[in-house]
Amino acid sequence: MLKRRRTARFKRNIRNASPNRRRIMLKNIHKKILHRRSQYGMIQMTEETTSA
């Protein structure tokens, strides 16, 4: 499975940021999460095809 990331520092940064900056940071982190999940899916698919 995907490893959990430490979010304490990120949340602290978000809390202290201005609304616009906060929106940008959340958008960036969201893109990062989606990318990581798609990469994990690709790995799973390749493992299934090689083992089958």
GISUL-V515014 format. One line per field, one symbol per residue. ss: DSSP state (2 for helix, 1 for strand, 0 for the rest). phi: phi as a letter, one per 40 degrees, with the letter a starting at -180 (. if undefined). burial: I if it has 16 or more other C-alpha atoms within 10 Angstrom, else O. A space follows every 50 residues. Layout:
ss: ???
phi: ???
burial: ???
//
This chain:
ss: 00000002222222220022222222222222222222222222222222 20
phi: .cccccbdccccccccccdccccccccccccccccccccccccccccccc cc
burial: OOOOOOOOOOOOOIOOOOOOOOOOIOOOOOOOOOOOOOOOOOOOOOOOOO OO
//
